[in-house]
Amino acid sequence: MRNKATQADTGDIPAVQTRGLSFTWPGQQQPMAFPDIDLNPGDHLFIHGPSGSGKSTLLNLLAGMILPGAGDIHLLGTRIDALRAGARDRFRADHIGVIFQQFNLVPYLSALANVTLPCRLSAQRLARTGNQAETQARQLLDQLAIPEDHWHRGVTRLSIGQQQRVAAARALIGAPGLILADEPTSALDTDNRDRFLDLLLKLAERSRSSVLFVSHDRSLAQHFHQQIALGESA
């Protein structure tokens, strides 16, 4: 199993590049140390490992939600760990789509309003839709097989699988350079899981968004260009 995703000689700025990354939670004696990552624009990386191996910690570091104890993180040519908190939040809003394990949809908004939310928070995401956020949201919901008569329903009235696809559409809108996914398929059966992954990666390829997907389920690796294994000590 490879411990490092290798970058092709394309001349592109990497979507993700990390070096010497580690993090220590309060009360933890030993830091979590992570393999270096080089991920090209448009490529898809699968990170797997058991519970406690640091998968979610790594995603939080890459999203700029926490800062490393050592090492550096370059996303789309920007060293995000050197930014102040407000600048990291802005960078995340403009350039990163996140699919959380629990989806984190806004319960009092409709499916359509949840999908367009990133474009209300980021002028860059809105501009990349051609200032047609609702049009692109409708296209994404249609491509992800959410029936049109569900678009204006509150998300709490949707099935788990439908909520998952709404979360994916929200991450994809406005063509972010990077999509981070934290085990969003854990509640799905095998057929629906594979169908969802195929749709997610196909739509990401259309916008040339890189995808970094973490899961404990190693059988998902077949869907991805590259993979990294995290051990218990990571």
C-alpha positions as CSV (number, residue, x, y, z in Angstrom):
1,M,0.0,0.0,0.0
2,R,1.4,3.4,-0.9
3,N,1.9,5.9,1.9
4,K,2.1,8.9,-0.4
5,A,0.0,10.1,-3.3
6,T,2.4,11.0,-6.1
7,Q,2.0,14.1,-8.3
8,A,2.1,13.7,-12.0
9,D,4.5,16.0,-13.9
10,T,1.8,18.2,-15.3
11,G,3.2,21.6,-14.4
12,D,-0.1,22.4,-12.5
13,I,-0.1,23.9,-9.0
14,P,-1.1,21.0,-6.7
15,A,-4.6,21.0,-5.4
16,V,-3.2,19.7,-2.1
17,Q,0.4,19.6,-0.9
18,T,1.3,18.8,2.7
19,R,4.7,18.3,4.3
20,G,5.7,17.0,7.7
21,L,2.1,17.4,9.0
22,S,1.3,16.5,12.7
23,F,-1.2,17.5,15.3
24,T,-1.7,16.9,19.0
25,W,-5.1,17.0,20.7
26,P,-5.2,18.4,24.3
27,G,-4.4,15.6,26.7
28,Q,-2.8,13.5,24.0
29,Q,0.8,12.3,24.7
30,Q,1.9,11.5,21.2
31,P,1.2,13.7,18.1
32,M,-0.6,12.3,15.1
33,A,1.8,12.3,12.2
34,F,0.5,12.2,8.7
35,P,2.0,11.1,5.4
36,D,2.9,13.8,2.8
37,I,0.2,14.4,0.2
38,D,0.6,15.7,-3.4
39,L,-2.7,15.8,-5.2
40,N,-3.1,17.2,-8.7
41,P,-6.0,19.4,-9.8
42,G,-8.9,17.2,-10.8
43,D,-7.5,14.0,-9.2
44,H,-9.3,12.0,-6.5
45,L,-7.6,10.7,-3.4
46,F,-9.0,8.0,-1.0
47,I,-7.7,8.0,2.6
48,H,-8.7,5.0,4.7
49,G,-7.9,3.8,8.2
50,P,-9.5,2.4,11.3
51,S,-11.2,4.5,14.0
52,G,-8.7,6.7,15.8
53,S,-6.2,6.8,12.9
54,G,-6.7,10.5,12.4
55,K,-8.9,10.6,9.3
56,S,-11.3,13.4,10.5
57,T,-8.4,15.2,12.1
58,L,-6.6,15.3,8.8
59,L,-9.7,16.7,7.0
60,N,-10.1,19.4,9.7
61,L,-6.5,20.4,9.1
62,L,-7.0,20.5,5.4
63,A,-10.2,22.6,5.8
64,G,-8.3,25.1,8.0
65,M,-10.6,24.4,11.0
66,I,-7.6,23.5,13.1
67,L,-3.9,24.3,12.8
68,P,-1.1,21.8,12.7
69,G,1.5,21.5,15.5
70,A,4.1,21.0,12.8
71,G,4.3,21.0,9.0
72,D,2.6,23.1,6.3
73,I,-0.5,22.8,4.1
74,H,-0.7,24.3,0.6
75,L,-4.1,24.2,-1.0
76,L,-4.5,25.5,-4.6
77,G,-1.2,27.4,-4.2
78,T,-2.1,29.0,-0.9
79,R,-0.4,28.1,2.4
80,I,-3.6,28.0,4.5
81,D,-1.9,27.2,7.9
82,A,-0.1,30.6,7.6
83,L,-3.4,32.5,7.3
84,R,-5.3,34.0,10.2
85,A,-8.6,32.5,11.2
86,G,-10.8,34.9,9.2
87,A,-8.8,34.4,6.1
88,R,-8.9,30.6,6.4
89,D,-12.7,30.9,6.7
90,R,-12.9,33.0,3.6
91,F,-10.6,30.6,1.7
92,R,-12.7,27.7,2.7
93,A,-15.9,29.4,1.6
94,D,-14.4,30.4,-1.8
95,H,-12.5,27.2,-2.7
96,I,-13.6,24.2,-0.6
97,G,-16.7,22.1,-0.7
98,V,-17.2,19.9,2.4
99,I,-19.4,16.9,2.7
100,F,-19.7,16.0,6.4
101,Q,-20.5,12.6,7.8
102,Q,-23.7,13.9,9.3
103,F,-24.3,16.2,6.3
104,N,-24.7,19.4,8.4
105,L,-27.6,20.7,6.3
106,V,-29.5,23.7,7.6
107,P,-32.8,22.1,8.9
108,Y,-35.1,25.1,8.4
109,L,-34.0,25.6,4.8
110,S,-35.3,23.7,1.7
111,A,-33.2,21.4,-0.3
112,L,-32.7,24.0,-3.0
113,A,-31.8,26.8,-0.4
114,N,-29.3,24.5,1.2
115,V,-27.6,23.9,-2.1
116,T,-27.4,27.6,-3.0
117,L,-26.1,28.6,0.5
118,P,-22.4,28.5,-0.5
119,C,-23.1,31.1,-3.2
120,R,-24.7,33.4,-0.7
121,L,-21.6,33.1,1.5
122,S,-19.0,33.4,-1.3
123,A,-19.0,35.9,-4.2
124,Q,-16.4,33.7,-6.0
125,R,-18.6,30.6,-5.8
126,L,-21.5,32.7,-7.1
127,A,-19.4,34.1,-10.0
128,R,-18.4,30.6,-11.0
129,T,-22.0,29.7,-11.5
130,G,-22.3,32.6,-14.0
131,N,-24.3,34.4,-11.3
132,Q,-26.9,31.7,-11.8
133,A,-26.7,29.9,-8.5
134,E,-30.3,28.6,-8.5
135,T,-30.0,27.4,-12.1
136,Q,-26.9,25.4,-11.2
137,A,-28.5,24.1,-8.0
138,R,-31.5,22.8,-9.9
139,Q,-29.1,21.1,-12.4
140,L,-27.1,19.5,-9.6
141,L,-30.2,18.2,-7.8
142,D,-31.6,16.8,-11.1
143,Q,-28.3,15.1,-11.9
144,L,-28.2,13.7,-8.3
145,A,-31.7,12.3,-8.8
146,I,-33.6,14.4,-6.3
147,P,-37.2,14.7,-7.6
148,E,-38.2,18.2,-8.5
149,D,-41.2,18.1,-6.2
150,H,-38.7,17.6,-3.3
151,W,-36.6,20.7,-4.0
152,H,-38.7,23.0,-1.9
153,R,-39.2,20.6,0.9
154,G,-37.4,21.1,4.2
155,V,-34.4,18.8,4.3
156,T,-35.6,17.0,7.4
157,R,-38.5,15.6,5.3
158,L,-36.0,13.9,2.9
159,S,-34.6,10.4,3.3
160,I,-31.1,9.9,4.5
161,G,-29.9,9.1,1.0
162,Q,-31.6,12.2,-0.4
163,Q,-30.0,14.4,2.3
164,Q,-26.7,13.0,1.4
165,R,-27.1,14.0,-2.2
166,V,-28.3,17.5,-1.2
167,A,-25.1,17.8,0.8
168,A,-23.1,16.7,-2.2
169,A,-24.8,19.2,-4.4
170,R,-24.0,21.9,-1.9
171,A,-20.4,20.9,-1.9
172,L,-20.2,20.9,-5.7
173,I,-22.0,24.2,-6.5
174,G,-19.7,26.9,-7.8
175,A,-17.0,24.5,-8.9
176,P,-14.7,24.6,-5.8
177,G,-11.2,23.6,-6.4
178,L,-11.3,21.0,-3.7
179,I,-14.0,18.8,-2.2
180,L,-13.4,17.2,1.2
181,A,-15.7,14.3,2.2
182,D,-15.8,12.8,5.7
183,E,-17.3,9.3,5.5
184,P,-20.6,10.5,4.0
185,T,-21.5,7.0,2.7
186,S,-21.4,5.3,6.1
187,A,-25.2,5.0,6.5
188,L,-25.8,3.6,3.0
189,D,-26.1,0.1,1.7
190,T,-23.5,-1.1,-0.9
191,D,-25.6,-0.4,-4.0
192,N,-26.5,3.1,-3.0
193,R,-23.0,3.8,-1.7
194,D,-21.4,2.9,-5.0
195,R,-24.0,4.8,-7.0
196,F,-23.5,7.9,-4.9
197,L,-19.7,7.8,-5.3
198,D,-19.9,7.3,-9.0
199,L,-22.2,10.4,-9.3
200,L,-20.1,12.5,-7.0
201,L,-16.8,11.8,-8.8
202,K,-18.4,12.2,-12.2
203,L,-19.8,15.6,-11.3
204,A,-16.4,16.6,-9.7
205,E,-14.6,15.7,-12.9
206,R,-16.9,17.9,-14.9
207,S,-15.8,20.9,-12.9
208,R,-12.2,19.6,-12.4
209,S,-12.6,19.7,-8.7
210,S,-10.2,17.5,-6.8
211,V,-11.7,15.2,-4.3
212,L,-10.2,14.0,-1.0
213,F,-12.5,11.3,0.5
214,V,-11.9,9.6,3.9
215,S,-13.5,6.3,5.1
216,H,-12.8,3.2,7.1
217,D,-14.2,1.1,4.2
218,R,-11.2,0.0,2.1
219,S,-13.5,-1.5,-0.6
220,L,-14.2,2.1,-1.8
221,A,-10.6,2.5,-3.1
222,Q,-11.6,1.2,-6.5
223,H,-13.3,4.4,-7.3
224,F,-10.2,6.6,-6.8
225,H,-7.1,7.6,-8.7
226,Q,-4.9,7.3,-5.6
227,Q,-5.0,6.1,-2.0
228,I,-3.3,6.6,1.3
229,A,-3.5,4.3,4.4
230,L,-3.5,5.8,7.9
231,G,-2.4,3.5,10.7
232,E,-3.5,3.4,14.3
233,S,-0.4,5.5,15.2
234,A,-1.2,8.2,12.5
